[in-house]
Amino acid sequence: MDAIKEIAAVLAKIEDEVLIENFLVSILTENEIKEIHSRWDLVKLLNQGVSQRTIARKLGLSLCKITRGSKELKKRDSAFKKVINEYLPKI
């Protein structure tokens, strides 16, 4: 089984948010966590309609990386969009 599929299947069975967080902190390096944090912020801002240039300034990201995130959100069955719209708590 592909590692990503296997990890996704395991995480989908876990209902303990703290355990999931501890697992992710254990398996990822500090830099990988920072990268995920940055990408998550990027996708949320794009979904809110914030301009790419504003995001680049705010997060210190290249326009190339932001464009990639934008393209992912615009895909027909975007997992980014589905996760944000269905699972991200509304603040």
Biopython code that builds the backbone (N, CA, C, O; Angstrom):
import numpy as np
from Bio.PDB.StructureBuilder import StructureBuilder

atoms = [
    (1, "MET", "N", (0.847, -1.183, 0.000)),
    (1, "MET", "CA", (0.000, 0.000, 0.000)),
    (1, "MET", "C", (0.892, 1.246, 0.000)),
    (1, "MET", "O", (1.907, 1.292, 0.695)),
    (2, "ASP", "N", (0.519, 2.207, -0.751)),
    (2, "ASP", "CA", (1.238, 3.471, -0.787)),
    (2, "ASP", "C", (1.241, 4.089, 0.607)),
    (2, "ASP", "O", (0.224, 4.058, 1.300)),
    (3, "ALA", "N", (2.381, 4.653, 1.026)),
    (3, "ALA", "CA", (2.524, 5.185, 2.387)),
    (3, "ALA", "C", (1.500, 6.275, 2.700)),
    (3, "ALA", "O", (0.942, 6.299, 3.796)),
    (4, "ILE", "N", (1.250, 7.174, 1.753)),
    (4, "ILE", "CA", (0.275, 8.240, 1.991)),
    (4, "ILE", "C", (-1.109, 7.650, 2.210)),
    (4, "ILE", "O", (-1.827, 8.078, 3.113)),
    (5, "LYS", "N", (-1.491, 6.677, 1.400)),
    (5, "LYS", "CA", (-2.798, 6.034, 1.563)),
    (5, "LYS", "C", (-2.890, 5.333, 2.911)),
    (5, "LYS", "O", (-3.918, 5.389, 3.587)),
    (6, "GLU", "N", (-1.806, 4.676, 3.290)),
    (6, "GLU", "CA", (-1.797, 3.950, 4.559)),
    (6, "GLU", "C", (-1.921, 4.917, 5.745)),
    (6, "GLU", "O", (-2.701, 4.676, 6.665)),
    (7, "ILE", "N", (-1.157, 5.998, 5.718)),
    (7, "ILE", "CA", (-1.226, 6.997, 6.795)),
    (7, "ILE", "C", (-2.611, 7.635, 6.838)),
    (7, "ILE", "O", (-3.173, 7.825, 7.916)),
    (8, "ALA", "N", (-3.166, 7.968, 5.671)),
    (8, "ALA", "CA", (-4.506, 8.561, 5.610)),
    (8, "ALA", "C", (-5.538, 7.614, 6.214)),
    (8, "ALA", "O", (-6.416, 8.043, 6.962)),
    (9, "ALA", "N", (-5.433, 6.337, 5.892)),
    (9, "ALA", "CA", (-6.379, 5.351, 6.416)),
    (9, "ALA", "C", (-6.271, 5.240, 7.942)),
    (9, "ALA", "O", (-7.284, 5.147, 8.635)),
    (10, "VAL", "N", (-5.051, 5.250, 8.453)),
    (10, "VAL", "CA", (-4.848, 5.179, 9.903)),
    (10, "VAL", "C", (-5.409, 6.425, 10.577)),
    (10, "VAL", "O", (-6.135, 6.321, 11.565)),
    (11, "LEU", "N", (-5.076, 7.609, 10.049)),
    (11, "LEU", "CA", (-5.548, 8.858, 10.658)),
    (11, "LEU", "C", (-7.074, 8.965, 10.611)),
    (11, "LEU", "O", (-7.691, 9.509, 11.527)),
    (12, "ALA", "N", (-7.675, 8.448, 9.547)),
    (12, "ALA", "CA", (-9.134, 8.508, 9.421)),
    (12, "ALA", "C", (-9.833, 7.699, 10.508)),
    (12, "ALA", "O", (-10.991, 7.966, 10.829)),
    (13, "LYS", "N", (-9.148, 6.722, 11.073)),
    (13, "LYS", "CA", (-9.730, 5.887, 12.124)),
    (13, "LYS", "C", (-9.575, 6.500, 13.515)),
    (13, "LYS", "O", (-10.268, 6.102, 14.452)),
    (14, "ILE", "N", (-8.677, 7.457, 13.648)),
    (14, "ILE", "CA", (-8.381, 8.035, 14.962)),
    (14, "ILE", "C", (-9.338, 9.189, 15.245)),
    (14, "ILE", "O", (-9.466, 10.111, 14.440)),
    (15, "GLU", "N", (-9.996, 9.131, 16.371)),
    (15, "GLU", "CA", (-10.921, 10.203, 16.756)),
    (15, "GLU", "C", (-10.322, 11.117, 17.809)),
    (15, "GLU", "O", (-10.977, 12.056, 18.260)),
    (16, "ASP", "N", (-9.099, 10.856, 18.201)),
    (16, "ASP", "CA", (-8.426, 11.615, 19.246)),
    (16, "ASP", "C", (-7.529, 12.681, 18.607)),
    (16, "ASP", "O", (-6.444, 12.373, 18.113)),
    (17, "GLU", "N", (-7.992, 13.937, 18.619)),
    (17, "GLU", "CA", (-7.266, 15.031, 17.982)),
    (17, "GLU", "C", (-5.861, 15.208, 18.566)),
    (17, "GLU", "O", (-4.914, 15.500, 17.834)),
    (18, "VAL", "N", (-5.729, 15.033, 19.871)),
    (18, "VAL", "CA", (-4.421, 15.176, 20.530)),
    (18, "VAL", "C", (-3.471, 14.080, 20.057)),
    (18, "VAL", "O", (-2.295, 14.349, 19.808)),
    (19, "LEU", "N", (-3.957, 12.868, 19.930)),
    (19, "LEU", "CA", (-3.124, 11.769, 19.437)),
    (19, "LEU", "C", (-2.657, 12.042, 18.008)),
    (19, "LEU", "O", (-1.496, 11.801, 17.677)),
    (20, "ILE", "N", (-3.551, 12.540, 17.170)),
    (20, "ILE", "CA", (-3.176, 12.869, 15.788)),
    (20, "ILE", "C", (-2.107, 13.951, 15.784)),
    (20, "ILE", "O", (-1.111, 13.842, 15.069)),
    (21, "GLU", "N", (-2.308, 14.987, 16.573)),
    (21, "GLU", "CA", (-1.316, 16.064, 16.652)),
    (21, "GLU", "C", (0.030, 15.534, 17.124)),
    (21, "GLU", "O", (1.063, 15.856, 16.538)),
    (22, "ASN", "N", (0.029, 14.729, 18.172)),
    (22, "ASN", "CA", (1.281, 14.165, 18.689)),
    (22, "ASN", "C", (1.958, 13.260, 17.660)),
    (22, "ASN", "O", (3.183, 13.260, 17.539)),
    (23, "PHE", "N", (1.164, 12.497, 16.926)),
    (23, "PHE", "CA", (1.706, 11.649, 15.867)),
    (23, "PHE", "C", (2.391, 12.492, 14.793)),
    (23, "PHE", "O", (3.512, 12.194, 14.380)),
    (24, "LEU", "N", (1.704, 13.549, 14.346)),
    (24, "LEU", "CA", (2.278, 14.402, 13.300)),
    (24, "LEU", "C", (3.562, 15.078, 13.775)),
    (24, "LEU", "O", (4.533, 15.167, 13.025)),
    (25, "VAL", "N", (3.567, 15.550, 15.006)),
    (25, "VAL", "CA", (4.777, 16.177, 15.559)),
    (25, "VAL", "C", (5.910, 15.160, 15.651)),
    (25, "VAL", "O", (7.079, 15.508, 15.482)),
    (26, "SER", "N", (5.561, 13.904, 15.921)),
    (26, "SER", "CA", (6.578, 12.852, 16.038)),
    (26, "SER", "C", (7.158, 12.441, 14.688)),
    (26, "SER", "O", (8.353, 12.168, 14.576)),
    (27, "ILE", "N", (6.313, 12.399, 13.672)),
    (27, "ILE", "CA", (6.757, 11.870, 12.374)),
    (27, "ILE", "C", (7.385, 12.941, 11.474)),
    (27, "ILE", "O", (8.174, 12.622, 10.585)),
    (28, "LEU", "N", (7.032, 14.206, 11.708)),
    (28, "LEU", "CA", (7.532, 15.289, 10.855)),
    (28, "LEU", "C", (8.661, 16.050, 11.539)),
    (28, "LEU", "O", (8.709, 16.157, 12.764)),
    (29, "THR", "N", (9.566, 16.573, 10.719)),
    (29, "THR", "CA", (10.617, 17.425, 11.260)),
    (29, "THR", "C", (10.044, 18.821, 11.520)),
    (29, "THR", "O", (8.952, 19.151, 11.058)),
    (30, "GLU", "N", (10.781, 19.616, 12.251)),
    (30, "GLU", "CA", (10.344, 20.986, 12.525)),
    (30, "GLU", "C", (10.154, 21.768, 11.220)),
    (30, "GLU", "O", (9.194, 22.525, 11.080)),
    (31, "ASN", "N", (11.067, 21.582, 10.272)),
    (31, "ASN", "CA", (10.938, 22.275, 8.976)),
    (31, "ASN", "C", (9.728, 21.799, 8.189)),
    (31, "ASN", "O", (9.065, 22.599, 7.529)),
    (32, "GLU", "N", (9.433, 20.509, 8.249)),
    (32, "GLU", "CA", (8.258, 19.989, 7.548)),
    (32, "GLU", "C", (6.976, 20.548, 8.164)),
    (32, "GLU", "O", (6.024, 20.859, 7.448)),
    (33, "ILE", "N", (6.951, 20.673, 9.480)),
    (33, "ILE", "CA", (5.788, 21.251, 10.155)),
    (33, "ILE", "C", (5.619, 22.706, 9.741)),
    (33, "ILE", "O", (4.499, 23.145, 9.478)),
    (34, "LYS", "N", (6.711, 23.457, 9.678)),
    (34, "LYS", "CA", (6.645, 24.858, 9.242)),
    (34, "LYS", "C", (6.135, 24.949, 7.804)),
    (34, "LYS", "O", (5.341, 25.833, 7.481)),
    (35, "GLU", "N", (6.586, 24.045, 6.947)),
    (35, "GLU", "CA", (6.155, 24.039, 5.543)),
    (35, "GLU", "C", (4.658, 23.751, 5.438)),
    (35, "GLU", "O", (3.949, 24.403, 4.672)),
    (36, "ILE", "N", (4.185, 22.781, 6.201)),
    (36, "ILE", "CA", (2.756, 22.455, 6.194)),
    (36, "ILE", "C", (1.954, 23.642, 6.718)),
    (36, "ILE", "O", (0.911, 23.990, 6.164)),
    (37, "HIS", "N", (2.446, 24.254, 7.781)),
    (37, "HIS", "CA", (1.779, 25.432, 8.358)),
    (37, "HIS", "C", (1.648, 26.534, 7.307)),
    (37, "HIS", "O", (0.586, 27.140, 7.162)),
    (38, "SER", "N", (2.726, 26.786, 6.583)),
    (38, "SER", "CA", (2.741, 27.813, 5.550)),
    (38, "SER", "C", (1.755, 27.490, 4.434)),
    (38, "SER", "O", (1.011, 28.363, 3.987)),
    (39, "ARG", "N", (1.748, 26.255, 3.989)),
    (39, "ARG", "CA", (0.833, 25.855, 2.911)),
    (39, "ARG", "C", (-0.623, 25.936, 3.359)),
    (39, "ARG", "O", (-1.492, 26.344, 2.589)),
    (40, "TRP", "N", (-0.885, 25.552, 4.594)),
    (40, "TRP", "CA", (-2.245, 25.612, 5.126)),
    (40, "TRP", "C", (-2.725, 27.063, 5.178)),
    (40, "TRP", "O", (-3.842, 27.371, 4.763)),
    (41, "ASP", "N", (-1.861, 27.959, 5.698)),
    (41, "ASP", "CA", (-2.206, 29.386, 5.731)),
    (41, "ASP", "C", (-2.445, 29.920, 4.327)),
    (41, "ASP", "O", (-3.382, 30.685, 4.098)),
    (42, "LEU", "N", (-1.602, 29.519, 3.395)),
    (42, "LEU", "CA", (-1.718, 29.947, 2.005)),
    (42, "LEU", "C", (-3.071, 29.565, 1.422)),
    (42, "LEU", "O", (-3.756, 30.403, 0.836)),
    (43, "VAL", "N", (-3.454, 28.320, 1.578)),
    (43, "VAL", "CA", (-4.707, 27.840, 1.000)),
    (43, "VAL", "C", (-5.908, 28.526, 1.652)),
    (43, "VAL", "O", (-6.870, 28.870, 0.965)),
    (44, "LYS", "N", (-5.862, 28.727, 2.964)),
    (44, "LYS", "CA", (-6.970, 29.421, 3.637)),
    (44, "LYS", "C", (-7.102, 30.852, 3.131)),
    (44, "LYS", "O", (-8.215, 31.317, 2.887)),
    (45, "LEU", "N", (-5.985, 31.555, 2.970)),
    (45, "LEU", "CA", (-6.026, 32.931, 2.479)),
    (45, "LEU", "C", (-6.536, 32.998, 1.044)),
    (45, "LEU", "O", (-7.345, 33.864, 0.709)),
    (46, "LEU", "N", (-6.069, 32.091, 0.204)),
    (46, "LEU", "CA", (-6.552, 32.045, -1.180)),
    (46, "LEU", "C", (-8.059, 31.803, -1.209)),
    (46, "LEU", "O", (-8.785, 32.440, -1.973)),
    (47, "ASN", "N", (-8.514, 30.893, -0.387)),
    (47, "ASN", "CA", (-9.938, 30.564, -0.336)),
    (47, "ASN", "C", (-10.773, 31.752, 0.132)),
    (47, "ASN", "O", (-11.945, 31.868, -0.224)),
    (48, "GLN", "N", (-10.168, 32.638, 0.933)),
    (48, "GLN", "CA", (-10.847, 33.848, 1.403)),
    (48, "GLN", "C", (-10.826, 34.961, 0.355)),
    (48, "GLN", "O", (-11.445, 36.008, 0.544)),
    (49, "GLY", "N", (-10.106, 34.729, -0.761)),
    (49, "GLY", "CA", (-10.056, 35.716, -1.827)),
    (49, "GLY", "C", (-8.939, 36.740, -1.685)),
    (49, "GLY", "O", (-8.939, 37.753, -2.385)),
    (50, "VAL", "N", (-7.982, 36.490, -0.784)),
    (50, "VAL", "CA", (-6.846, 37.401, -0.608)),
    (50, "VAL", "C", (-5.971, 37.311, -1.854)),
    (50, "VAL", "O", (-5.749, 36.217, -2.375)),
    (51, "SER", "N", (-5.474, 38.440, -2.334)),
    (51, "SER", "CA", (-4.667, 38.453, -3.556)),
    (51, "SER", "C", (-3.338, 37.726, -3.345)),
    (51, "SER", "O", (-2.816, 37.653, -2.232)),
    (52, "GLN", "N", (-2.812, 37.195, -4.439)),
    (52, "GLN", "CA", (-1.554, 36.453, -4.379)),
    (52, "GLN", "C", (-0.405, 37.340, -3.911)),
    (52, "GLN", "O", (0.449, 36.893, -3.144)),
    (53, "ARG", "N", (-0.377, 38.577, -4.360)),
    (53, "ARG", "CA", (0.702, 39.483, -3.935)),
    (53, "ARG", "C", (0.630, 39.789, -2.439)),
    (53, "ARG", "O", (1.661, 39.885, -1.773)),
    (54, "THR", "N", (-0.576, 39.941, -1.919)),
    (54, "THR", "CA", (-0.741, 40.179, -0.483)),
    (54, "THR", "C", (-0.275, 38.955, 0.307)),
    (54, "THR", "O", (0.392, 39.085, 1.333)),
    (55, "ILE", "N", (-0.629, 37.785, -0.178)),
    (55, "ILE", "CA", (-0.203, 36.546, 0.482)),
    (55, "ILE", "C", (1.311, 36.424, 0.451)),
    (55, "ILE", "O", (1.931, 36.048, 1.446)),
    (56, "ALA", "N", (1.905, 36.743, -0.695)),
    (56, "ALA", "CA", (3.369, 36.663, -0.821)),
    (56, "ALA", "C", (4.032, 37.549, 0.222)),
    (56, "ALA", "O", (4.989, 37.131, 0.874)),
    (57, "ARG", "N", (3.531, 38.768, 0.385)),
    (57, "ARG", "CA", (4.104, 39.687, 1.386)),
    (57, "ARG", "C", (3.863, 39.178, 2.803)),
    (57, "ARG", "O", (4.768, 39.184, 3.638)),
    (58, "LYS", "N", (2.642, 38.740, 3.062)),
    (58, "LYS", "CA", (2.263, 38.329, 4.415)),
    (58, "LYS", "C", (2.998, 37.063, 4.861)),
    (58, "LYS", "O", (3.448, 36.981, 6.004)),
    (59, "LEU", "N", (3.122, 36.081, 3.975)),
    (59, "LEU", "CA", (3.702, 34.795, 4.343)),
    (59, "LEU", "C", (5.151, 34.628, 3.889)),
    (59, "LEU", "O", (5.812, 33.658, 4.261)),
    (60, "GLY", "N", (5.644, 35.568, 3.089)),
    (60, "GLY", "CA", (7.015, 35.456, 2.599)),
    (60, "GLY", "C", (7.198, 34.305, 1.623)),
    (60, "GLY", "O", (8.248, 33.663, 1.605)),
    (61, "LEU", "N", (6.174, 34.040, 0.807)),
    (61, "LEU", "CA", (6.224, 32.952, -0.159)),
    (61, "LEU", "C", (6.407, 33.486, -1.568)),
    (61, "LEU", "O", (6.077, 34.636, -1.859)),
    (62, "SER", "N", (6.935, 32.640, -2.438)),
    (62, "SER", "CA", (7.087, 33.021, -3.839)),
    (62, "SER", "C", (5.724, 32.963, -4.531)),
    (62, "SER", "O", (4.844, 32.197, -4.136)),
    (63, "LEU", "N", (5.568, 33.776, -5.558)),
    (63, "LEU", "CA", (4.329, 33.757, -6.337)),
    (63, "LEU", "C", (4.122, 32.404, -7.003)),
    (63, "LEU", "O", (2.987, 31.982, -7.223)),
    (64, "CYS", "N", (5.221, 31.723, -7.324)),
    (64, "CYS", "CA", (5.140, 30.399, -7.953)),
    (64, "CYS", "C", (4.438, 29.411, -7.018)),
    (64, "CYS", "O", (3.558, 28.665, -7.449)),
    (65, "LYS", "N", (4.822, 29.405, -5.747)),
    (65, "LYS", "CA", (4.218, 28.500, -4.768)),
    (65, "LYS", "C", (2.746, 28.865, -4.553)),
    (65, "LYS", "O", (1.897, 27.988, -4.392)),
    (66, "ILE", "N", (2.459, 30.155, -4.551)),
    (66, "ILE", "CA", (1.084, 30.610, -4.344)),
    (66, "ILE", "C", (0.222, 30.231, -5.545)),
    (66, "ILE", "O", (-0.929, 29.824, -5.385)),
    (67, "THR", "N", (0.775, 30.365, -6.732)),
    (67, "THR", "CA", (0.041, 29.992, -7.945)),
    (67, "THR", "C", (-0.302, 28.509, -7.926)),
    (67, "THR", "O", (-1.395, 28.120, -8.336)),
    (68, "ARG", "N", (0.616, 27.685, -7.456)),
    (68, "ARG", "CA", (0.357, 26.247, -7.357)),
    (68, "ARG", "C", (-0.829, 25.996, -6.438)),
    (68, "ARG", "O", (-1.714, 25.207, -6.769)),
    (69, "GLY", "N", (-0.855, 26.663, -5.284)),
    (69, "GLY", "CA", (-1.970, 26.518, -4.359)),
    (69, "GLY", "C", (-3.275, 26.981, -4.974)),
    (69, "GLY", "O", (-4.320, 26.360, -4.781)),
    (70, "SER", "N", (-3.209, 28.077, -5.717)),
    (70, "SER", "CA", (-4.392, 28.619, -6.383)),
    (70, "SER", "C", (-4.942, 27.624, -7.400)),
    (70, "SER", "O", (-6.153, 27.423, -7.497)),
    (71, "LYS", "N", (-4.048, 27.013, -8.146)),
    (71, "LYS", "CA", (-4.473, 26.020, -9.146)),
    (71, "LYS", "C", (-5.134, 24.822, -8.471)),
    (71, "LYS", "O", (-6.124, 24.291, -8.974)),
    (72, "GLU", "N", (-4.586, 24.395, -7.330)),
    (72, "GLU", "CA", (-5.173, 23.271, -6.604)),
    (72, "GLU", "C", (-6.596, 23.596, -6.149)),
    (72, "GLU", "O", (-7.487, 22.750, -6.231)),
    (73, "LEU", "N", (-6.804, 24.820, -5.670)),
    (73, "LEU", "CA", (-8.137, 25.219, -5.222)),
    (73, "LEU", "C", (-9.143, 25.284, -6.374)),
    (73, "LEU", "O", (-10.338, 25.072, -6.171)),
    (74, "LYS", "N", (-8.660, 25.574, -7.568)),
    (74, "LYS", "CA", (-9.548, 25.720, -8.721)),
    (74, "LYS", "C", (-9.862, 24.403, -9.416)),
    (74, "LYS", "O", (-10.728, 24.355, -10.289)),
    (75, "LYS", "N", (-9.171, 23.338, -9.038)),
    (75, "LYS", "CA", (-9.438, 22.039, -9.654)),
    (75, "LYS", "C", (-10.885, 21.632, -9.394)),
    (75, "LYS", "O", (-11.483, 22.009, -8.386)),
    (76, "ARG", "N", (-11.414, 20.876, -10.300)),
    (76, "ARG", "CA", (-12.815, 20.467, -10.241)),
    (76, "ARG", "C", (-13.169, 19.791, -8.910)),
    (76, "ARG", "O", (-14.151, 20.168, -8.269)),
    (77, "ASP", "N", (-12.400, 18.824, -8.502)),
    (77, "ASP", "CA", (-12.662, 18.106, -7.247)),
    (77, "ASP", "C", (-11.554, 18.400, -6.245)),
    (77, "ASP", "O", (-10.937, 17.482, -5.705)),
    (78, "SER", "N", (-11.307, 19.667, -6.001)),
    (78, "SER", "CA", (-10.202, 20.091, -5.149)),
    (78, "SER", "C", (-10.341, 19.575, -3.717)),
    (78, "SER", "O", (-11.308, 19.887, -3.021)),
    (79, "ALA", "N", (-9.362, 18.785, -3.292)),
    (79, "ALA", "CA", (-9.344, 18.301, -1.910)),
    (79, "ALA", "C", (-9.129, 19.465, -0.950)),
    (79, "ALA", "O", (-9.708, 19.490, 0.136)),
    (80, "PHE", "N", (-8.290, 20.440, -1.351)),
    (80, "PHE", "CA", (-8.069, 21.626, -0.523)),
    (80, "PHE", "C", (-9.401, 22.306, -0.208)),
    (80, "PHE", "O", (-9.724, 22.569, 0.951)),
    (81, "LYS", "N", (-10.159, 22.581, -1.261)),
    (81, "LYS", "CA", (-11.418, 23.310, -1.115)),
    (81, "LYS", "C", (-12.418, 22.517, -0.269)),
    (81, "LYS", "O", (-13.104, 23.081, 0.584)),
    (82, "LYS", "N", (-12.493, 21.222, -0.509)),
    (82, "LYS", "CA", (-13.431, 20.383, 0.232)),
    (82, "LYS", "C", (-13.071, 20.366, 1.718)),
    (82, "LYS", "O", (-13.948, 20.505, 2.570)),
    (83, "VAL", "N", (-11.808, 20.199, 2.025)),
    (83, "VAL", "CA", (-11.386, 20.151, 3.424)),
    (83, "VAL", "C", (-11.658, 21.483, 4.108)),
    (83, "VAL", "O", (-12.177, 21.518, 5.223)),
    (84, "ILE", "N", (-11.307, 22.576, 3.443)),
    (84, "ILE", "CA", (-11.526, 23.901, 4.035)),
    (84, "ILE", "C", (-13.011, 24.172, 4.235)),
    (84, "ILE", "O", (-13.423, 24.614, 5.308)),
    (85, "ASN", "N", (-13.805, 23.913, 3.222)),
    (85, "ASN", "CA", (-15.228, 24.238, 3.286)),
    (85, "ASN", "C", (-16.032, 23.312, 4.193)),
    (85, "ASN", "O", (-17.006, 23.743, 4.810)),
    (86, "GLU", "N", (-15.632, 22.038, 4.281)),
    (86, "GLU", "CA", (-16.423, 21.090, 5.044)),
    (86, "GLU", "C", (-15.903, 20.803, 6.442)),
    (86, "GLU", "O", (-16.680, 20.463, 7.335)),
    (87, "TYR", "N", (-14.601, 20.936, 6.643)),
    (87, "TYR", "CA", (-14.025, 20.496, 7.908)),
    (87, "TYR", "C", (-13.358, 21.575, 8.751)),
    (87, "TYR", "O", (-13.160, 21.387, 9.951)),
    (88, "LEU", "N", (-13.012, 22.694, 8.143)),
    (88, "LEU", "CA", (-12.375, 23.767, 8.900)),
    (88, "LEU", "C", (-13.434, 24.498, 9.711)),
    (88, "LEU", "O", (-14.425, 24.976, 9.157)),
    (89, "PRO", "N", (-13.228, 24.586, 11.022)),
    (89, "PRO", "CA", (-14.232, 25.281, 11.845)),
    (89, "PRO", "C", (-14.387, 26.727, 11.379)),
    (89, "PRO", "O", (-13.403, 27.411, 11.096)),
    (90, "LYS", "N", (-15.617, 27.172, 11.304)),
    (90, "LYS", "CA", (-15.900, 28.553, 10.919)),
    (90, "LYS", "C", (-15.618, 29.444, 12.121)),
    (90, "LYS", "O", (-16.147, 29.226, 13.212)),
    (91, "ILE", "N", (-14.779, 30.447, 11.904)),
    (91, "ILE", "CA", (-14.383, 31.342, 13.002)),
    (91, "ILE", "C", (-15.118, 32.657, 12.881)),
    (91, "ILE", "O", (-14.927, 33.549, 13.707)),
]
sb = StructureBuilder()
sb.init_structure("model")
sb.init_model(0)
sb.init_chain("A")
sb.init_seg("    ")
for serial, (resi, resn, name, xyz) in enumerate(atoms, 1):
    if name == "N":
        sb.init_residue(resn, " ", resi, " ")
    sb.init_atom(name, np.array(xyz, "f"), 0.0, 1.0, " ", f" {name:<3s}", serial, name[0])
structure = sb.get_structure()
